[in-house]
């Protein structure tokens, strides 16, 4: 990891700039944004269409070479669009494209370059028009989708299940399993005797987490000076 030479007050200023951007540019594009969002580099997060709803304590990450895109392409009214629960992690490069309904429950984790869609987007025989039918996608609580995996239309993934990196999910995955491959298939069942700790359980005390992160940042940036930061930039 590259050392952060910024003084603590400069980093806090950076956070405030991000919050201003989120409030004035990102939030107006959403139907709902919950409390305590942790959004990094929001200018690399693209939201198109709607409705898009995001729950509390979201961790939403953007990156210059891996833009995160939440897109609803539809001329229909009264659709679900994209609904994201509480304590969900969305990594850089994730693309979620809905024509009708994609629901992601609490504590789900999406690794970089994951793609989720509820439509084929083009007809098989008439490719000049979108297909007339869509099929909803549901990720139940605490699902973990690995790097570059694809979740196709009509799929439900059961709670706690893990989808391996690069997998292509074309049919339902039951709860409490690990599935890999193209098409994804179950290779292992999770041990029912072992406790699974979700992000929601781990990070439910927002004030405590904020205090812990603030203390850790102050410690890691201790001794940094304004001129030392300028020298690091040059």
Buried (B, 14 or more C-beta within 10 A) or exposed (E): EEEBBBBBEBBBEEEEEBEEBBEEEBBEBBEEBBEBBBBBBBEBBBBEBBBBBBBBBBBBBBBEEBBBBBBBBBEEEEBBBBBBBBBBBBBBBBBBBBBBBBBBBBBBBBBBBBBBBBBBBEEEEEEEEBBEEBBBBBBBBBBBBBBBBBBBBBBBBBBBBBBBBBBBBBEEBEBBBBBBBEEBEEEEEBEEEEEEEBBBEEBBEBEEBEEEEEEEBEEEBEEBEEEEBEEEEE
